[in-house]
Amino acid sequence: MDEALRLLDPADPAVRPVGGGTAVMQAELAKSWLESEGIPCVLPGEASVGMLPVLDVPVLVCKEDEEEATRILRDYLESNAEPQEDEPA
């Protein structure tokens, strides 16, 4: 099965959600981070998520990318949760 088509099917056992369900804006940012690291991903129902921005949306990746995608998102979130040196705590 073509990887892009497989990513569109959340019922496929080779597709995994990463980062937990999150608000649409955060999910779109997570998708951008992952794609910038070379990990293909999709938000289910991307065409309609703009209409309901308060819904939780999972970011879907292929099973073989799940561990790396989880690490990327965790590292990014942890690095942005700590105050920067030049910012007051």
Backbone as XML, in Angstrom:
<?xml version="1.0"?>
<chain id="A" units="angstrom">
  <residue number="1" name="MET">
    <atom name="N" x="0.856" y="-1.187" z="0.000"/>
    <atom name="CA" x="0.000" y="0.000" z="0.000"/>
    <atom name="C" x="0.894" y="1.240" z="0.000"/>
  </residue>
  <residue number="2" name="ASP">
    <atom name="N" x="0.530" y="2.235" z="-0.769"/>
    <atom name="CA" x="1.274" y="3.488" z="-0.809"/>
    <atom name="C" x="1.262" y="4.124" z="0.582"/>
  </residue>
  <residue number="3" name="GLU">
    <atom name="N" x="2.443" y="4.584" z="1.046"/>
    <atom name="CA" x="2.558" y="5.131" z="2.408"/>
    <atom name="C" x="1.596" y="6.290" z="2.640"/>
  </residue>
  <residue number="4" name="ALA">
    <atom name="N" x="1.469" y="7.209" z="1.671"/>
    <atom name="CA" x="0.569" y="8.359" z="1.845"/>
    <atom name="C" x="-0.870" y="7.899" z="2.000"/>
  </residue>
  <residue number="5" name="LEU">
    <atom name="N" x="-1.282" y="6.899" z="1.227"/>
    <atom name="CA" x="-2.657" y="6.404" z="1.362"/>
    <atom name="C" x="-2.841" y="5.693" z="2.686"/>
  </residue>
  <residue number="6" name="ARG">
    <atom name="N" x="-1.821" y="4.944" z="3.127"/>
    <atom name="CA" x="-1.922" y="4.240" z="4.403"/>
    <atom name="C" x="-2.068" y="5.235" z="5.542"/>
  </residue>
  <residue number="7" name="LEU">
    <atom name="N" x="-1.368" y="6.370" z="5.456"/>
    <atom name="CA" x="-1.461" y="7.373" z="6.512"/>
    <atom name="C" x="-2.853" y="7.970" z="6.617"/>
  </residue>
  <residue number="8" name="LEU">
    <atom name="N" x="-3.600" y="7.917" z="5.555"/>
    <atom name="CA" x="-4.937" y="8.492" z="5.579"/>
    <atom name="C" x="-5.952" y="7.595" z="6.275"/>
  </residue>
  <residue number="9" name="ASP">
    <atom name="N" x="-5.569" y="6.377" z="6.585"/>
    <atom name="CA" x="-6.498" y="5.429" z="7.192"/>
    <atom name="C" x="-6.124" y="5.150" z="8.643"/>
  </residue>
  <residue number="10" name="PRO">
    <atom name="N" x="-6.755" y="5.865" z="9.607"/>
    <atom name="CA" x="-6.417" y="5.652" z="11.020"/>
    <atom name="C" x="-6.708" y="4.244" z="11.508"/>
  </residue>
  <residue number="11" name="ALA">
    <atom name="N" x="-7.524" y="3.473" z="10.761"/>
    <atom name="CA" x="-7.842" y="2.107" z="11.171"/>
    <atom name="C" x="-6.728" y="1.128" z="10.800"/>
  </residue>
  <residue number="12" name="ASP">
    <atom name="N" x="-5.797" y="1.536" z="9.953"/>
    <atom name="CA" x="-4.692" y="0.677" z="9.540"/>
    <atom name="C" x="-3.806" y="0.400" z="10.753"/>
  </residue>
  <residue number="13" name="PRO">
    <atom name="N" x="-3.514" y="-0.873" z="11.038"/>
    <atom name="CA" x="-2.678" y="-1.174" z="12.214"/>
    <atom name="C" x="-1.252" y="-0.653" z="12.090"/>
  </residue>
  <residue number="14" name="ALA">
    <atom name="N" x="-0.831" y="-0.253" z="10.910"/>
    <atom name="CA" x="0.521" y="0.284" z="10.723"/>
    <atom name="C" x="0.565" y="1.792" z="10.931"/>
  </residue>
  <residue number="15" name="VAL">
    <atom name="N" x="-0.556" y="2.380" z="11.365"/>
    <atom name="CA" x="-0.634" y="3.822" z="11.608"/>
    <atom name="C" x="-0.771" y="4.038" z="13.109"/>
  </residue>
  <residue number="16" name="ARG">
    <atom name="N" x="0.024" y="4.958" z="13.649"/>
    <atom name="CA" x="0.023" y="5.211" z="15.088"/>
    <atom name="C" x="-0.175" y="6.694" z="15.393"/>
  </residue>
  <residue number="17" name="PRO">
    <atom name="N" x="-0.973" y="7.013" z="16.412"/>
    <atom name="CA" x="-1.050" y="8.412" z="16.862"/>
    <atom name="C" x="0.154" y="8.723" z="17.750"/>
  </residue>
  <residue number="18" name="VAL">
    <atom name="N" x="0.699" y="9.930" z="17.635"/>
    <atom name="CA" x="1.807" y="10.345" z="18.506"/>
    <atom name="C" x="1.457" y="11.666" z="19.161"/>
  </residue>
  <residue number="19" name="GLY">
    <atom name="N" x="2.029" y="11.916" z="20.308"/>
    <atom name="CA" x="1.835" y="13.177" z="21.001"/>
    <atom name="C" x="0.494" y="13.314" z="21.686"/>
  </residue>
  <residue number="20" name="GLY">
    <atom name="N" x="-0.317" y="12.276" z="21.687"/>
    <atom name="CA" x="-1.641" y="12.366" z="22.284"/>
    <atom name="C" x="-2.548" y="13.260" z="21.460"/>
  </residue>
  <residue number="21" name="GLY">
    <atom name="N" x="-3.823" y="13.244" z="21.734"/>
    <atom name="CA" x="-4.737" y="14.155" z="21.050"/>
    <atom name="C" x="-4.461" y="15.570" z="21.513"/>
  </residue>
  <residue number="22" name="THR">
    <atom name="N" x="-4.499" y="16.501" z="20.605"/>
    <atom name="CA" x="-4.183" y="17.874" z="20.963"/>
    <atom name="C" x="-5.034" y="18.825" z="20.141"/>
  </residue>
  <residue number="23" name="ALA">
    <atom name="N" x="-5.116" y="20.057" z="20.574"/>
    <atom name="CA" x="-5.892" y="21.056" z="19.849"/>
    <atom name="C" x="-5.352" y="21.187" z="18.429"/>
  </residue>
  <residue number="24" name="VAL">
    <atom name="N" x="-6.202" y="21.595" z="17.523"/>
    <atom name="CA" x="-5.859" y="21.651" z="16.110"/>
    <atom name="C" x="-4.586" y="22.454" z="15.861"/>
  </residue>
  <residue number="25" name="MET">
    <atom name="N" x="-4.459" y="23.618" z="16.451"/>
    <atom name="CA" x="-3.292" y="24.455" z="16.194"/>
    <atom name="C" x="-2.015" y="23.735" z="16.641"/>
  </residue>
  <residue number="26" name="GLN">
    <atom name="N" x="-2.051" y="23.101" z="17.802"/>
    <atom name="CA" x="-0.887" y="22.370" z="18.293"/>
    <atom name="C" x="-0.590" y="21.160" z="17.408"/>
  </residue>
  <residue number="27" name="ALA">
    <atom name="N" x="-1.633" y="20.481" z="16.937"/>
    <atom name="CA" x="-1.443" y="19.338" z="16.057"/>
    <atom name="C" x="-0.806" y="19.775" z="14.743"/>
  </residue>
  <residue number="28" name="GLU">
    <atom name="N" x="-1.219" y="20.918" z="14.222"/>
    <atom name="CA" x="-0.621" y="21.424" z="12.983"/>
    <atom name="C" x="0.853" y="21.769" z="13.195"/>
  </residue>
  <residue number="29" name="LEU">
    <atom name="N" x="1.200" y="22.330" z="14.356"/>
    <atom name="CA" x="2.605" y="22.616" z="14.670"/>
    <atom name="C" x="3.401" y="21.313" z="14.788"/>
  </residue>
  <residue number="30" name="ALA">
    <atom name="N" x="2.838" y="20.325" z="15.469"/>
    <atom name="CA" x="3.516" y="19.036" z="15.611"/>
    <atom name="C" x="3.745" y="18.411" z="14.237"/>
  </residue>
  <residue number="31" name="LYS">
    <atom name="N" x="2.770" y="18.501" z="13.371"/>
    <atom name="CA" x="2.897" y="17.969" z="12.009"/>
    <atom name="C" x="4.043" y="18.666" z="11.286"/>
  </residue>
  <residue number="32" name="SER">
    <atom name="N" x="4.143" y="19.965" z="11.419"/>
    <atom name="CA" x="5.230" y="20.716" z="10.782"/>
    <atom name="C" x="6.594" y="20.294" z="11.332"/>
  </residue>
  <residue number="33" name="TRP">
    <atom name="N" x="6.706" y="20.127" z="12.668"/>
    <atom name="CA" x="7.976" y="19.704" z="13.274"/>
    <atom name="C" x="8.403" y="18.352" z="12.719"/>
  </residue>
  <residue number="34" name="LEU">
    <atom name="N" x="7.443" y="17.409" z="12.703"/>
    <atom name="CA" x="7.767" y="16.061" z="12.239"/>
    <atom name="C" x="8.155" y="16.063" z="10.765"/>
  </residue>
  <residue number="35" name="GLU">
    <atom name="N" x="7.403" y="16.785" z="9.949"/>
    <atom name="CA" x="7.721" y="16.823" z="8.522"/>
    <atom name="C" x="9.085" y="17.476" z="8.286"/>
  </residue>
  <residue number="36" name="SER">
    <atom name="N" x="9.449" y="18.467" z="9.093"/>
    <atom name="CA" x="10.756" y="19.111" z="8.933"/>
    <atom name="C" x="11.891" y="18.152" z="9.291"/>
  </residue>
  <residue number="37" name="GLU">
    <atom name="N" x="11.580" y="17.114" z="10.071"/>
    <atom name="CA" x="12.561" y="16.093" z="10.435"/>
    <atom name="C" x="12.480" y="14.886" z="9.504"/>
  </residue>
  <residue number="38" name="GLY">
    <atom name="N" x="11.657" y="14.991" z="8.455"/>
    <atom name="CA" x="11.567" y="13.920" z="7.461"/>
    <atom name="C" x="10.604" y="12.804" z="7.809"/>
  </residue>
  <residue number="39" name="ILE">
    <atom name="N" x="9.722" y="13.035" z="8.776"/>
    <atom name="CA" x="8.750" y="12.000" z="9.157"/>
    <atom name="C" x="7.400" y="12.353" z="8.542"/>
  </residue>
  <residue number="40" name="PRO">
    <atom name="N" x="6.913" y="11.530" z="7.604"/>
    <atom name="CA" x="5.607" y="11.799" z="7.018"/>
    <atom name="C" x="4.513" y="11.607" z="8.063"/>
  </residue>
  <residue number="41" name="CYS">
    <atom name="N" x="3.559" y="12.500" z="8.089"/>
    <atom name="CA" x="2.451" y="12.394" z="9.039"/>
    <atom name="C" x="1.221" y="13.073" z="8.454"/>
  </residue>
  <residue number="42" name="VAL">
    <atom name="N" x="0.107" y="12.828" z="9.102"/>
    <atom name="CA" x="-1.157" y="13.392" z="8.637"/>
    <atom name="C" x="-2.053" y="13.652" z="9.841"/>
  </residue>
  <residue number="43" name="LEU">
    <atom name="N" x="-2.906" y="14.640" z="9.711"/>
    <atom name="CA" x="-3.956" y="14.888" z="10.695"/>
    <atom name="C" x="-5.236" y="14.357" z="10.080"/>
  </residue>
  <residue number="44" name="PRO">
    <atom name="N" x="-5.931" y="13.435" z="10.743"/>
    <atom name="CA" x="-7.154" y="12.903" z="10.155"/>
    <atom name="C" x="-8.173" y="14.013" z="9.946"/>
  </residue>
  <residue number="45" name="GLY">
    <atom name="N" x="-8.835" y="13.997" z="8.803"/>
    <atom name="CA" x="-9.864" y="14.990" z="8.521"/>
    <atom name="C" x="-9.301" y="16.382" z="8.335"/>
  </residue>
  <residue number="46" name="GLU">
    <atom name="N" x="-8.079" y="16.501" z="7.786"/>
    <atom name="CA" x="-7.441" y="17.816" z="7.648"/>
    <atom name="C" x="-8.309" y="18.823" z="6.929"/>
  </residue>
  <residue number="47" name="ALA">
    <atom name="N" x="-9.114" y="18.374" z="6.006"/>
    <atom name="CA" x="-9.942" y="19.312" z="5.246"/>
    <atom name="C" x="-10.988" y="19.976" z="6.124"/>
  </residue>
  <residue number="48" name="SER">
    <atom name="N" x="-11.397" y="19.305" z="7.203"/>
    <atom name="CA" x="-12.477" y="19.851" z="8.018"/>
    <atom name="C" x="-12.039" y="20.393" z="9.369"/>
  </residue>
  <residue number="49" name="VAL">
    <atom name="N" x="-10.777" y="20.192" z="9.766"/>
    <atom name="CA" x="-10.381" y="20.601" z="11.118"/>
    <atom name="C" x="-10.464" y="22.098" z="11.323"/>
  </residue>
  <residue number="50" name="GLY">
    <atom name="N" x="-10.310" y="22.888" z="10.279"/>
    <atom name="CA" x="-10.390" y="24.336" z="10.423"/>
    <atom name="C" x="-11.753" y="24.803" z="10.882"/>
  </residue>
  <residue number="51" name="MET">
    <atom name="N" x="-12.778" y="24.005" z="10.628"/>
    <atom name="CA" x="-14.127" y="24.392" z="11.023"/>
    <atom name="C" x="-14.357" y="24.205" z="12.514"/>
  </residue>
  <residue number="52" name="LEU">
    <atom name="N" x="-13.645" y="23.279" z="13.139"/>
    <atom name="CA" x="-13.848" y="22.980" z="14.557"/>
    <atom name="C" x="-12.513" y="23.011" z="15.290"/>
  </residue>
  <residue number="53" name="PRO">
    <atom name="N" x="-11.945" y="24.200" z="15.502"/>
    <atom name="CA" x="-10.601" y="24.294" z="16.069"/>
    <atom name="C" x="-10.474" y="23.864" z="17.526"/>
  </residue>
  <residue number="54" name="VAL">
    <atom name="N" x="-11.570" y="23.545" z="18.193"/>
    <atom name="CA" x="-11.481" y="23.152" z="19.603"/>
    <atom name="C" x="-11.391" y="21.643" z="19.787"/>
  </residue>
  <residue number="55" name="LEU">
    <atom name="N" x="-11.529" y="20.873" z="18.723"/>
    <atom name="CA" x="-11.464" y="19.418" z="18.837"/>
    <atom name="C" x="-10.033" y="18.939" z="19.030"/>
  </residue>
  <residue number="56" name="ASP">
    <atom name="N" x="-9.880" y="17.836" z="19.752"/>
    <atom name="CA" x="-8.574" y="17.203" z="19.864"/>
    <atom name="C" x="-8.318" y="16.396" z="18.605"/>
  </residue>
  <residue number="57" name="VAL">
    <atom name="N" x="-7.105" y="16.510" z="18.074"/>
    <atom name="CA" x="-6.732" y="15.857" z="16.829"/>
    <atom name="C" x="-5.436" y="15.085" z="17.049"/>
  </residue>
  <residue number="58" name="PRO">
    <atom name="N" x="-5.405" y="13.795" z="16.708"/>
    <atom name="CA" x="-4.141" y="13.066" z="16.816"/>
    <atom name="C" x="-3.272" y="13.342" z="15.589"/>
  </residue>
  <residue number="59" name="VAL">
    <atom name="N" x="-1.975" y="13.238" z="15.753"/>
    <atom name="CA" x="-1.041" y="13.298" z="14.634"/>
    <atom name="C" x="-0.695" y="11.845" z="14.322"/>
  </residue>
  <residue number="60" name="LEU">
    <atom name="N" x="-0.932" y="11.421" z="13.087"/>
    <atom name="CA" x="-0.722" y="10.023" z="12.718"/>
    <atom name="C" x="0.586" y="9.855" z="11.952"/>
  </residue>
  <residue number="61" name="VAL">
    <atom name="N" x="1.339" y="8.825" z="12.341"/>
    <atom name="CA" x="2.579" y="8.471" z="11.660"/>
    <atom name="C" x="2.572" y="6.961" z="11.414"/>
  </residue>
  <residue number="62" name="CYS">
    <atom name="N" x="3.452" y="6.508" z="10.524"/>
    <atom name="CA" x="3.611" y="5.071" z="10.303"/>
    <atom name="C" x="4.249" y="4.437" z="11.528"/>
  </residue>
  <residue number="63" name="LYS">
    <atom name="N" x="3.898" y="3.183" z="11.755"/>
    <atom name="CA" x="4.400" y="2.443" z="12.914"/>
    <atom name="C" x="5.918" y="2.530" z="13.028"/>
  </residue>
  <residue number="64" name="GLU">
    <atom name="N" x="6.638" y="2.408" z="11.908"/>
    <atom name="CA" x="8.102" y="2.422" z="11.963"/>
    <atom name="C" x="8.672" y="3.789" z="12.359"/>
  </residue>
  <residue number="65" name="ASP">
    <atom name="N" x="7.861" y="4.844" z="12.280"/>
    <atom name="CA" x="8.301" y="6.188" z="12.660"/>
    <atom name="C" x="7.819" y="6.603" z="14.050"/>
  </residue>
  <residue number="66" name="GLU">
    <atom name="N" x="7.034" y="5.768" z="14.699"/>
    <atom name="CA" x="6.395" y="6.134" z="15.968"/>
    <atom name="C" x="7.406" y="6.530" z="17.046"/>
  </residue>
  <residue number="67" name="GLU">
    <atom name="N" x="8.434" y="5.734" z="17.247"/>
    <atom name="CA" x="9.402" y="6.013" z="18.312"/>
    <atom name="C" x="10.154" y="7.324" z="18.052"/>
  </residue>
  <residue number="68" name="GLU">
    <atom name="N" x="10.621" y="7.519" z="16.826"/>
    <atom name="CA" x="11.362" y="8.734" z="16.484"/>
    <atom name="C" x="10.450" y="9.962" z="16.565"/>
  </residue>
  <residue number="69" name="ALA">
    <atom name="N" x="9.213" y="9.837" z="16.101"/>
    <atom name="CA" x="8.269" y="10.959" z="16.152"/>
    <atom name="C" x="7.967" y="11.342" z="17.597"/>
  </residue>
  <residue number="70" name="THR">
    <atom name="N" x="7.798" y="10.361" z="18.451"/>
    <atom name="CA" x="7.538" y="10.621" z="19.864"/>
    <atom name="C" x="8.730" y="11.342" z="20.495"/>
  </residue>
  <residue number="71" name="ARG">
    <atom name="N" x="9.954" y="10.902" z="20.168"/>
    <atom name="CA" x="11.162" y="11.537" z="20.694"/>
    <atom name="C" x="11.268" y="12.984" z="20.226"/>
  </residue>
  <residue number="72" name="ILE">
    <atom name="N" x="11.011" y="13.229" z="18.951"/>
    <atom name="CA" x="11.094" y="14.583" z="18.400"/>
    <atom name="C" x="10.120" y="15.509" z="19.104"/>
  </residue>
  <residue number="73" name="LEU">
    <atom name="N" x="8.880" y="15.073" z="19.239"/>
    <atom name="CA" x="7.871" y="15.916" z="19.893"/>
    <atom name="C" x="8.200" y="16.139" z="21.363"/>
  </residue>
  <residue number="74" name="ARG">
    <atom name="N" x="8.626" y="15.094" z="22.049"/>
    <atom name="CA" x="8.983" y="15.224" z="23.468"/>
    <atom name="C" x="10.152" y="16.194" z="23.644"/>
  </residue>
  <residue number="75" name="ASP">
    <atom name="N" x="11.195" y="16.020" z="22.827"/>
    <atom name="CA" x="12.360" y="16.902" z="22.926"/>
    <atom name="C" x="11.982" y="18.348" z="22.634"/>
  </residue>
  <residue number="76" name="TYR">
    <atom name="N" x="11.157" y="18.557" z="21.632"/>
    <atom name="CA" x="10.758" y="19.920" z="21.285"/>
    <atom name="C" x="9.956" y="20.544" z="22.425"/>
  </residue>
  <residue number="77" name="LEU">
    <atom name="N" x="8.994" y="19.807" z="22.953"/>
    <atom name="CA" x="8.159" y="20.343" z="24.028"/>
    <atom name="C" x="8.973" y="20.613" z="25.285"/>
  </residue>
  <residue number="78" name="GLU">
    <atom name="N" x="9.906" y="19.718" z="25.612"/>
    <atom name="CA" x="10.742" y="19.921" z="26.793"/>
    <atom name="C" x="11.657" y="21.134" z="26.621"/>
  </residue>
  <residue number="79" name="SER">
    <atom name="N" x="12.201" y="21.323" z="25.437"/>
    <atom name="CA" x="13.108" y="22.450" z="25.217"/>
    <atom name="C" x="12.365" y="23.780" z="25.262"/>
  </residue>
  <residue number="80" name="ASN">
    <atom name="N" x="11.087" y="23.770" z="24.939"/>
    <atom name="CA" x="10.306" y="25.004" z="24.975"/>
    <atom name="C" x="9.598" y="25.216" z="26.304"/>
  </residue>
  <residue number="81" name="ALA">
    <atom name="N" x="9.639" y="24.232" z="27.194"/>
    <atom name="CA" x="8.998" y="24.371" z="28.502"/>
    <atom name="C" x="9.933" y="25.034" z="29.506"/>
  </residue>
  <residue number="82" name="GLU">
    <atom name="N" x="11.235" y="24.971" z="29.235"/>
    <atom name="CA" x="12.208" y="25.553" z="30.153"/>
    <atom name="C" x="12.415" y="27.024" z="29.807"/>
  </residue>
  <residue number="83" name="PRO">
    <atom name="N" x="12.537" y="27.894" z="30.815"/>
    <atom name="CA" x="12.807" y="29.311" z="30.532"/>
    <atom name="C" x="14.155" y="29.473" z="29.843"/>
  </residue>
  <residue number="84" name="GLN">
    <atom name="N" x="14.228" y="30.360" z="28.888"/>
    <atom name="CA" x="15.486" y="30.650" z="28.201"/>
    <atom name="C" x="16.399" y="31.428" z="29.140"/>
  </residue>
  <residue number="85" name="GLU">
    <atom name="N" x="17.691" y="31.357" z="28.918"/>
    <atom name="CA" x="18.653" y="32.012" z="29.800"/>
    <atom name="C" x="18.448" y="33.516" z="29.888"/>
  </residue>
  <residue number="86" name="ASP">
    <atom name="N" x="18.047" y="34.141" z="28.785"/>
    <atom name="CA" x="17.884" y="35.588" z="28.792"/>
    <atom name="C" x="16.482" y="36.038" z="29.167"/>
  </residue>
  <residue number="87" name="GLU">
    <atom name="N" x="15.617" y="35.078" z="29.516"/>
    <atom name="CA" x="14.259" y="35.399" z="29.928"/>
    <atom name="C" x="14.123" y="35.219" z="31.432"/>
  </residue>
  <residue number="88" name="PRO">
    <atom name="N" x="13.375" y="36.073" z="32.095"/>
    <atom name="CA" x="13.147" y="35.863" z="33.527"/>
    <atom name="C" x="12.299" y="34.629" z="33.764"/>
  </residue>
  <residue number="89" name="ALA">
    <atom name="N" x="12.554" y="33.915" z="34.839"/>
    <atom name="CA" x="11.814" y="32.692" z="35.151"/>
    <atom name="C" x="10.440" y="33.003" z="35.672"/>
  </residue>
</chain>
